[in-house]
Every structure is written in C-alpha cells, then in structure tokens.
Amino acid sequence: MTSTTIDLIRHGEPVGGKKYRGQRDDPLSEKGWRQMWDTVGEFSGWHQVVASPLSRCSAFAQALHEKWGIPLKRDPRLKEVGFGEWEGRTAEELAQAEPHIVDEFRRDPVGKRPRGAEPLEAFHARVCAAWDDLLAEYGGQHVLVVCHAGVIRMVLAGVLGIPLDNVYRIQVASAGLTRIVVEGRGEHRMASLLFHHGRLADARSGAE
C-alpha cells in the first residue's frame, strides 16, 4: 500500500509580531528565521517542498531548496485566509474598539467573519483542493508544506472531520510542525495525524 508523509510547518514570527496578518506579505523577522531553523535543524529527508507564495513562507522554502537541493513549488492556494478589514491589526487593537469581537469570532468563525474576509467555506475548499492535488502528484513521497496556521487548521479539519465551527480551537504555534501520514490513494486513502507542534531538529540529516 502506498504511504505518503506530509509535514506541514507554519512560518515563524514575521516582522511586526503577532497580528491578524492574513494575506499581507510581511517577511520573517530574525526571530522567525531562528524559529524555523530550530524546528527543522539539519533534516533534509523531503523529496519535495511546496510553499505558500507569501514571503514569510516562500523565503524559508527557498532557503531549504538552496541548502539541500530539494525541488520547490509554490502554490497560491496555500495562502493564508483573507481577513478583510482585520488585516494588519492585533487582537488588542480590535478589542479596544469592540471588546467582544475577537471572542465572538473564535467561537463562531463561520458566522462572525470580519468585514470583507474570505468565507471560511471557500478557504477550506481551496486548501482541500491543493491537498488533493499534492497527494495525487507526490503519492508515496515525503513532502514538506511551508504554510500558515489557517492552512494547517483547514487540512486538519479535512483529514480528521473537524467541523469548521471548531477550527479555531486548534492552536498552531509559530514554526510548529504537523505530520500526517496518508495510506492508500484516491477514495480509499486514510489519513492519520502522527504529531502536532513537533520539531525535527534532533533528527539526522536525511533520516526519518
């Protein structure tokens, strides 16, 4: 039976710190670069790297490509969800204007979208389409996906059957790594979550 291993790593801290960044293209901070290298260490056992085109993901993916020669592909469907008028604002700034707005969003991310935000169902659909294509193209391989917290939530929702109403109960750390193993192909495949918030820094180069 075909076994495909997918590692998903969230980007590290971008310049400007923690905020609802969405599709703003802020680069990684020095701390963010350290966080990502601390997670992967000298591991080089991927057959392919696939990345969001936003610079906080694609720059690190490019660095891995240049260091280890791993093929690199950028997929625009792996961009973070669009947060509409919240983009570039912190939770604290939003709460000053409307004290309960962030809590309401976290409890009901489908119905309490920020004005102008991408619908969560549409975000889920585009990420799942990218996931399906990734499995079809790289079946039997070990792939690293460099992406965003929202993308990782959407993948976990899809493979574990988590309702979209509950996805913001999943915490995704900066530079945290999630590993999913998929057995089989097509309609007969079965995905399993091996770990979440992991790191590979202690693994030998090229080793599992």
N, C-alpha and C positions, 0 to 999 in steps of 0.2 A: 504494500500500500504506500502511496506517495505521502511523504511527510514534509511540510513546508514550515519553516520557522520564521516568524516575523517579529523583529524587535522594533518597538516604537519609542523614540526618545523625544521628550519635549525639549524645546530650546531652553537655554539658560536665561538669566536675567538680561533684559535689554537695557539700553541707555534710557534713563528716565524712571527706572524702577517699576514697581507693581502698579498696574492700572488696567482698565478695560481698553486694550490696545487694538483688538480686532485686526483689521487689515492695514493699519498704519505700518509703514515699513521702517520701523526703528531697528538699528543694528544691535548686536550683542554688546554689552558692556564688558570691561575687562573681567569683572566678576563672573559674568555669564560664560565667557570663554573658559575660565578656570573650572566652573561647574561642569561643563560638558566634557572637558578632557578628564576631569576627576571621575566621571561616570564610566567612560569607555576605556580609559587607560591606554594600554598598548594592544588591545584586542583588535584583530584585523580579519576575523573569520567570516565576513559577509561576502556573498557573491555579487551583491548589488546594493547601492544606496539610492533611495528615492526620497525627494525632499519637496517641501513647500517652497515656492519661489520667493517668499518673503525673506529678506536678508538675514533675519535672526535665525533662520533655519538653513538657508541655502549656503551661507558663508561657511558654516561648520561642515556641511556636507562636502563642499568644495575642498576644504582642508583635508578631510579624510581621503577624498579622491586623489589629491596630490601626494599625500603621505604614503598611501598604500596601493595606489593604482586601481582602486575598486571602481567599477563603472558607476556613473552617476546619471540620474534622470531627475528632472524637475516636473512636478505635476501640479498645475494650478488648482485642481480640485482639492488639494491638501492645504489650501489657505485656511486660516482661522475664520470663524464665523464673523460676518459683518455686524458690528454692534451699533450701527446707526449713530445717533447723536451722543451716545456714551463714549465713542472712541476718543482716546486720549485723556479720559477723566478717571480719577481714582474713586474708589468706593466712598471714601471720606468726603470728597467734594460733592458727590451725588447725594449723600445722606444729609449734608448741610442744607441743601435746597428742599429735599423731600425725605424726611427721616426714615421712612419705612420702605423706600422704593427698592433698595438692594435686597432686603429680606424677602419682599414680595416676589421679586424676580427669581431668587434662588428656590423659593417654594413652588413657583409656577413659571418655569422658563418658557413654556409654550404660550401661555395666555398673557403673560406680563412682559412682553418684549419691549425693549427700548424703542422709541420712535425712530422709524427708518431702518431698523435692524432686519437682517436676513431672517426669514421664517425658519424656525428650528427644523421643521419637517424638510425644507428644501436643503438645508445644511446637511442633515442626516442623509438625504438621498444622494447628494454629490459625493460625500465621503464614502458611502457604501458602494457607489459605482466605481470609485477609484480602488477600493479594497478588492472588489470582484475582479477588476482588470489586473491588479497586482498578482492575485493568486493564479489567474489564468496564464499570465506571462512568465511568472517565476516559480511555478509549481516545482516542488522538490528542492528548492534552494533556501538559503539563509539570507534574509533581506533586512536591511535597516531602513526604517522610515523616520526621517527627521521632520518633526511637525509641531503641532500646538496642543495645548490642553484640551481645547474643544474637539479637535480631530480625534484624539485618543478616547475621549468620552463617547464620541459617536461610534467608533469602532467597537468599544466595549458594549455599548448598547446593542449593536447589531449582533455580535457573536454570543452574548450572554442573555439576550432577550430582555434587556432592562428598558422599562418604559421611558420615553423622552421626558416625562414629567419629573423623573427621578435622577436625571443625569448629573445635575449639579451637586448631588450627594457624593459623587466620585471626586476625591481630591487628587490632583495631578501636580506633583512637585516640579519645580524648575529643574531641568536636566534629569528628571526621573525616567527610568527605562521600564517599559512593559513588554513582556514576552508572551506571544501567542503561538501555539503550535496547531497547525491545521492538518488533519489526517484525511486523505482521500481528495477527490476533485468533484467539481460541479455540484449537482444536487445531493450527492452522497457525502459531502465533506462534513467533518465535525471539528469545530474549533475549541481549544482548551486554553484557559489562562494559566500560564505557568508561574508568573510572578508579576508584581506591580511595584513601582518605586524601587527597582533594583539597580545594580551597578555591575559593570564588567571590569572594573579597574584591576581586580586581583587575578583575572584570567590571563593565561599566557597568550602571546600573540598567535592568532590563528586557531586557538583551542576553543572548544565549546564550554 
